Amino acid sequence: MTSIVTKENILVHSPSAAALLEINLDFMRHFGCHYADYRVYPEIDYFVETFDAHRYSAWFSRRKTGSFRRSLSLYVHIPFCHSACFYCHSNQIVSDNHGSIKKYLNYLSREIRLQGQLLKNAPIVERLYFGGGTPTFLSNAQLSGIINDIQKNFNLIKAGEFCIEIDSRQIAQLSMPALKAIGFNCAIIGVQDFDQLVQQSIHRIQTEDATLCAIRDAQQAGFKTIRIELIYGLPKQSLEKFAYTLESIIAANPVQINLLNYWHLPEKFKPQRSINLEDLPNEETRLEMLLLAITRLTDAGYTHIGMNLFAKQDDQLVIAQRQGRLHYGLQGYSIYPDCDHIALGVSGIGSVGPTLSQNHCDLLHYYDKLEHGMLPIMRGIELSADDLMRRSVMQALICHSVLSFESVETFFPIEFKYYFATELKELLLYAQAELITLDDEEIVVTPRGQLLISSICGIFDKYLRTHQQRKNHSLLI
């Protein structure tokens, strides 16, 4: 995918106090009715099962013959957890069965070898991301074994970014220095709320001491990036409780803090059915939490990169954004050029060339494919030129808050104002609300608009538009 950088001097917009004061619940209901993080476009609901391992391999054949050649990013999914967290959206398997874990790691090793065979003489791997589930569910020896398998089949660059999601409740038995010695240099630590009632309501008891100790240990171990994933909108959570947790995290001084809004979707995520709907904070309280967090983080010296991710001013992402070389993809913001993303493990989502794919989500299907020497691709999609163009438009807005029409026309054979006439007409309402400025040459997202960047990008989402049209049509019928 082509990244559209629009100006020599990119302006980084952080929401100002004045802009925040003008945001209220009615405003958010009117303009903030749509949310998607657009790491995956189109969303996995539009993937098709006719895109299988054969079509996936065919795109790798093109890669090997030089039709396209990009750097690599690897994602490794470890689905196991000691217990189910009720708020979780991830593919998780609750198990302490050592035999089941050993079996999974054996099949994961097979998948690594199969992917490596497709990628002989491949370019370097610049980014490695262990997600879950709970990657730190595994022992040091098991994590080292996966890294060794990857090193045998891929070309890991020493200066790359190697991330791991960390459960601070388990770090005492693993230790940050041990993870650093294995090769990880980016720690991602999830934080819900330090209040015990909130923790009980989501079935995750994670003490303040354990969390702050994990952050401190990661700092002392020399992790170059420590990112806190801080959730707001949880059951039993109040503004006061959230404020206490927020202040404690700010005082711990992590490099990055990512604000995550809890989305209650019990029809889609079974563990959430254990959460009482009446325990969830109302919309107004959730908005107060968000605005409080933005104000406090900005006051504490963090820069709002976008998508509610905040970072210290000397962080590599902030510097990359200022220089116009920030990227956005399957693992979020990155300093690396657009990569081919190789997914390893059950349910993993990858991207090769103009394609997206997902591994089987069911362990038995995942194992069966590998048992027959096939990659466990369940479904995927080949992106059209229109998909690629719209994704580039969205990612330019997400990364830089600026979109030049001329830059799109340079990469794609269209006249922007004609091709996106409908979208530009709809954006006039956003311009009137001072979420963007709009003229004959470009779109600029304002500090106020940063809070609603997902809704702004949604204007360019063809699939969302089609879905809404079908819904309106069905209502008319």
C-alpha positions, 0 to 999 in steps of 0.5 A: 500500500502506498502511504500518502505524505502530504506536506514537507512540514507535518503539523502534529495536532494535540487537542487543546483545552478550549477544543475539549470544552466544546465537546459534549454528549450531544456532539459525540452522539451526532458525529461519533456514532461510528468507530473502527480503528481501521487497522484492517480495511476492509474489516474481516466480515468481508473476508471470503473463504474462497481466498485460501492457502493456495491464493495466499501462496500465489501472492508469495510467488509473485513476491519471490519473482520480484513483482513486489518486495517489501520488508516484513513484520511478524505477528505471533498469536499465543491464545492461552490464558489462566482465566477468562477476562470478561472484557476481552475481545481476543481469541483466548483459550483458558487452559493450564494443560501443559500437554495442550500448550506443548501441542500448540507450540509444536504446530506453531513451529510447523507453521513458522517453517512453512512460512519460511519456505515461502519466504526464502531469501526474503528481506529482513524482518523489522518488526515482531509482535507477540499478542494474545491471549497472554504471551507471558503465559509461556515460560522463558524456555517456550518463548525462546523456542519460538524466537529460535524457530523464527530466527532459523526461518526468517532474517530478524534485524537486530535493530528491529522492534520486538514487542510482547504483550505482558500480564503484570500478574505473571511477570514475577515468574518471568522477569523483565530482564529475562524477556529482554535477554530473549530479544524483546525491546517493547513491552505492552502492559494492559491496565484496567482499573486499580479499584478492586470492585472494577477488577472483580466485575471483569474477573481480573485481579491485577494489583496496583503494586504488580502493575507499577512494579512491571513498568519499573522493571521494564524501565530498569531492564532497558526496554526502549518502549513501554506502552500502557493500554489503559481501558475506560468505560468498564463496569463499576468504573467511576470518573474518580476511580479512573482518575486515580488509575490514570494519575498513577500511570502518569506518575510511572512515566511510561513512554506511551499510553493508549486509551481504549474504550471498552465496547460491550458486544456480548453477542459477539464475545461470549465472556462479556455475557458475564458482565451486568449491563447496569454496571457499565458507566453511562455515555456521559461518564465515559465521555468525561473519562476520555476528556479528563485523560486527554487533558491530563496526558497533554498537561503531563507532556504527552503528544496525541499521535492519534486514535487516542495513542499518546507518547512522550515528545522524544518517542520515535512515533512522535518524531516520525509523525513530525517528519512525515514518515509515520505509518499505520497498519495491522499492529497500529502506528509504526516507524517502519515503511509499509510491510508485508505482515505475516500472521503466525498462530490461530486466528492471526491476521496477515497482509501480503501485497494487496491482500488480507488473510486470517488463519483458522480461529478453531484449534482443530481446523488450525491443526488439521491444515498443518497436519496436511502440510498446508498453511492454516488460512481460513479466509481472506480478500484481494483488495481492489484499486478502490480499496487500496486508495481508500485505505491510503486516504484513511491512513494519511488522515490517521497518521498526519491529519492532512490529506492533499488531493494532489498527492492522491492523484499522483499515486492513483489515476483519478480526479479527487474532487470528482471521484470523492464528490459524495464524500466531500459533500458529506464532509461539509457538515464536519467542516461546519462543526470545525472538525476539519478544514476543507478547501479545493486542495486538501483536508486538514483535521483540527485538534477537535476533529482528532477525537473523531478521526474514526468517524471522519475516516468512515466517510471514505469507508465504502463498505460502511456506506453500502451497509448503511444504504442496505439498512436504510433500504430494509427500513423503507421496505 
